[in-house]
Amino acid sequence: MDLAPLTVLNGMYTVRRTLEDSSPFDFKYLGERSDDGQQVIIREFFPSPLIRRKSGKTSVSAKGTNQQAAFDEGLDYFAKESRALRQLSHQALPQNYDVFEANGTMYRVRSQQPSMSLAEGLRSKGTLPEKAALTIMMPVLEALHEAHEAGLYHGGISPDTIRLLPDGNVLVTGFRGACLQLARDLDALDDFVRPSTSAIEQYTPRAEQGPGTDVYAAAATICMMVTGKELPTAKDRLSDDQADPMELLVQDADAFTSPEVRDVLLDALRVDPSKRLQSAHDLRTTLEHASTRYDSEDDAYVVVPVEDDQGPAEANVISEGPSDNDGG
């Protein structure tokens, strides 16, 4: 049971509505700051297998003694992740998180910036040139490197968790390493698998997840941008009886202009974590060296507001930036 609209949290945030990208382990709300009316995104730690909220109430309670112990451990994961995120400083990461406890659980709040998800942009555009895809992903990889250095990993990089800002910058949202840790403890990882971007270690509670997991997801996201296709799942790639469908897809994609970029992406997409590129920094630098077209000074895409029948909601499309001499 999510919080009702107009619920006030910590004396300063008013819940407006529940957002669709909530998960079985948290609720995500659009809210408003009481002092200045600034829109905010509120994430409430709410692992539904462990706790409940009665209709009309704000406080939560555990479903039993065993569930209380697991919830307390998960709450500790979420608190550590939230406090670590507050210490990070990168233009592609939300700044000034507010973290507080209320109603028997914990909340993480960030400012809401005008933006669109990469997934929305791809629905409007279909595919992006290699250069635009790399322009979007380079700051994402830098932000992931900062997080990994602080002992965090994202756990859900995909077109849904990368947001495009009107000024050409990007924002990495949806950190869920804490929820994944709890889901692993509860053998509930299936709730968090993203078929096209989840690495093989995200399918089993016995496998270790970390920076290499984010490397796989970032490389998969680039492939989705360039090919415009859903990718084979990591499980689908385990068969020894046939060629790797991921390698066939990447090698056959005419949209990649550099064979070296293809090779780097395939190194980052190895199913076996021990054979995969392990560092977001390494993925970024090898992609930059491999691409003959990446130039961070040029605009490879812009986010263009458009009018639609839904009023002032996020109605945007991706438009390619100025063309290069070699075709743009």
N, C-alpha and C positions, 0 to 999 in steps of 0.2 A: 504494500500500500504506500503510494507516494504521498508527499505533502500536498495539502490543498492550496490552491491559489490564495494569495493574500496572507499566507503564513509569514510571520516576521521572525527572522533568525538573528541571534546575537544583538538584538536591538537596533540593527542597522541595515538588514537586507530583507526585502519583501519578495517572496516567491510569486512570479507571474504565471508560469506554466511549466509543465514537465516536458523535456525535450525527447525526441524520438530515439536518440542514440544512447539512452540509458542501457544498463546491462543487468544481468542477474545478480551482480555484486555491488551495484551502485545506482543511484538516481542522479540525473543531470537536469538542472532547472535553469530556465532563463529568469533572472531576477533583476532587482533595481535597488540601488543604494539610496537609503532614506534621505541623506543629507544633500545630495546633489542630483538625484535622478539618473545617475550613470547606470547603464545596463551592465549586468554582470552574469557570469556563468557560475553556477553553484553546483559542486559535486558532493553528494552525500554518500558516505560509506554505508552501504545497506546490502550485506550479503544475504539474500533471501532464503538460502537453505538454513540459515542459522537464527535469524531474528524476524520479528513481525511487528507491525504497527496496527493497532485497532482503528477502525473507521472513526474519523473525527478527532483522532488524537495526534500528537506530534512526537511523543516519546516512543522509543523502541524497547522491546524486551526479547530476551533469548527464548528459544523454543524449548530449552531444557538445559540441564546442568552441563552435559557434554558440549552442547552447542555454545553455551556461555564461554567455556574455556577456549574453544576454537575462535569465537568471535573476538575475545580479548586479544588473542594472538594476532588475528587479522588486523585489528584496530591498531596494534603496535606497528605492524608492517606499514599501514596507511599513514600513520603519524610520522614515521621516519622518512618515508618517501616524500611526504608533503613538506616537511621541514628542509629536506635536502633540496627540493625544487626551489624553495624560497631563496636559496643561496646562489643559484645559478644566474649568470648574466650573459645573455647572448640575444641578439636582435631577433632571432627566430624562435625564442622561447618567451612565453608569457612572463611578465614581470609583476612584482608587488602582489604575490599571492597572499591572501589572508587565510589563516588556518585556525580553526577553533573547535572546541567540543561543545555540544549541545544535544539535548534530547536523548542522551545515552549513547551517542555516536559522534562522528567527526565530520567536519565540512571543510572543503577547499574551495576558495573563491578567487576568480580572476576577472579582470575587466573584459567586457565584450567589445571587440573591435569590429568595425564594418569589414566583412570578408566573405569569401565563399569557399566551400571545401573543394579540394582538387577533384573529388568525385563528381561534384556538380559541374565543374568546368569541363571535365571529360565528356559528360553527357551532352553538353552544349557544343563541344568542339569535335568530339570523336577521337582524334589522335593529335599528338603534338610532335613536331620535329625533334630530332635528337638534341639539337641545341637548346630548345625550350625546356625539354625534360631535364637536361643537366643543369640549366640555369635555376630551375626550381629546386632540384635536389641538392645542389652544392651547399647552400646554407643549412638545409636539413641535416646533412652529414656533419657539418661543423657543430651544430647544436647537439647532435647525438654524441659526438666525441666529448663535448663538455659534460654531458650527463654521465657517460661511461667513466670519465675520470673521477666523477664524484661518487661512483659506486652504484649508479642507477642504470637501469635499462628501460626502454620504452615498452616493448612487448606487443605493440599493435600498430606499427607504422604501416600505413596504407593510404590510398587516395582519400579515405574518410577522415583521417586524422591530420592531414596536411591542409592548412588553410591559406588561401591566396589573398593578399591585401591589395587595395587599389593602388598603392604606391609602388607595387612591384616586389615588395618583400613577401616573405612567407612566415607562417607561424606553425610550430609543431605543438599539437594538443593531444589530449587523451592518454597521458602516461598511465599505465595500468600494471606495472610490475608488481605492486603490492597486491592487487586483486589476483594476479596470476599466481603469486606465491601461495595465497590462501586457496585458490582453486586447485592447485597441485596437491596441497595437503588434503583436500576434500575429494580428490579424484574427479574433479568437475571441469577439466580443461576443455572439454568439447564446447562449453558455452562461450569460449573465447577464440576458437579457431576461425581464422579468415582464410578460406580455401586458396585464394591466389597468392597470398603473401605470408602465410604462417610457415615457419621452418619445421622440419620433422620433429625437433625436440619439443615443440609445443603440442604434440599429440599424446605425449606420455608423461605421467608424473615422475617417472624414474630418471628422466633426462634433465641435465642442467641447462638452464637458459641464461643468456647474458648478452654481451655486445655482439657476438656472432649471430645471434638470433635477429637483432635489429639490422645487421648487415644484409642478411638474406632478404628481409622484408623491404629494405630500401632498394636493393637491386631489382626485386620483383616489381616494385612500384614504378621504377623507370621503364621496365619492359611493358607494363600495362599502359603507360603514357604513350609510348612510341608505337606499339602494335595495336592498341585499342581493343585488345582481347583479354578475356579471362585466361589465367594461366593454369597449367596442370598443377594439381595439388602435390605437395611433397610426398604424400603416400602413393599417389599415382606414378611417381617416378622411381619407386623402389624395385620394380620388376626387372629381373635379369634377362627376361625373354624377349625384350624389345628395346629399341633405341630410346634414349631419354627424350620424352616429348618436349621438355623445356629446351633442350639443346636444338632440337629440330625447329621449334618455333623461333628461337632467337636467330639462328643461322639463316633461316628463310625470310626473315623480316627485311624487306627492301628499305624500310624507313631508317634503319641504321646506316649512317654514312661512313662509319669507320669500323673496319674489321677488328681493330684493336679494342674498341669499346665493347663489341660483342664478347671478346675473349675475357675482358675484365669482369663483365657482368656474369658470365658463366662461372668464373672463379668464385664470385660472391654468392652464387646460387647452388653451390655444391650441396647435395643432400647430406652427405656425411659432414657433420660440424667440424671434425678435425682436419678436413681437407679444404675448408672454406676460408676465404679472407676473413680475418678475425677482428679487424679494426675499422671503424667508420672513417678514421683518418686515412688509413691505407686505401680504402675504397675511393675516397675523395681524390687523393693525390694521383692514384693510378688512372682514374677516369679522366682527370684533367690532362695528364700527360698523353693519354691514348687518343683523346678527341682532337681532331684537326680543326674543329669548328667552334669549340667552346671559348667564349670570350666574355668574362663577367662584366665588362664595361658596356656591352650592347644589350638593348632590350630585346629579349627573345619572345616575350609575350606581355600582354597587358590585360587587366581585368576591366571590362567595360560594363558599366551599369546599363540596364535596359528596362523599359517599362513593361509591366505585364498586368494581368487581371487581378493579381493578388495584392495590389497596393504597394506599400513601401518595404515589403519583405525583401530578403536577399535575392534579388533578380539580377544576375550577372552572367556574362559569357566571357570565355577566353578569346582574345584576338591576338594573332601573331604580331610581333613588333616589326620594326623596319627590316627590310630584306638585306641579306649579306650580298657581297659581290658574286658569290658562287651559288646564289639561288635562295638563300634565306632559310 
